[in-house]
Amino acid sequence: MAFSRFGAVISKKVSKSAVKRNKIKRIIFDFIRLQRLYEIAGRDAVVNVLPSVAKLKKEEIEKELTQLLITSL
């Protein structure tokens, strides 16, 4: 495969509001796009979001994603 695939699972336990869940999803996929992680060949990853993420700010979510995705890919 010439590219990587990513997914995000955000349940209603994270937030009852679809707007808040979609905002978290946009933060995750924007991070992946800006870091160009999709260009790494042949990796598949699913980010399963825990309810505690709803309390974090954008910068804190990106810091956690950096530790999770960049170090593991």
C-alpha positions, 0 to 999 in steps of 0.5 A: 500500500502506498499510503496509511489509513486512519480511523477514529471511534468516538462514542456517546460516552465521550459526549452526548453532543454530536457537535462536540464529538465531531470537533474532537474528530476534526482535531484528530484528522487535522493533526494527521493531515498536518503531520502528513502521517497518511504518507507513511506507507502501509500503516493502519491505525484506529484512535479509540477516544476515551471520555476524559478527552472531552475535557482536554483542550486542542493543544493537549489532544495534539500532544497526546496524539503526538505521543501516540501516533508519531512514536508508534508509526 
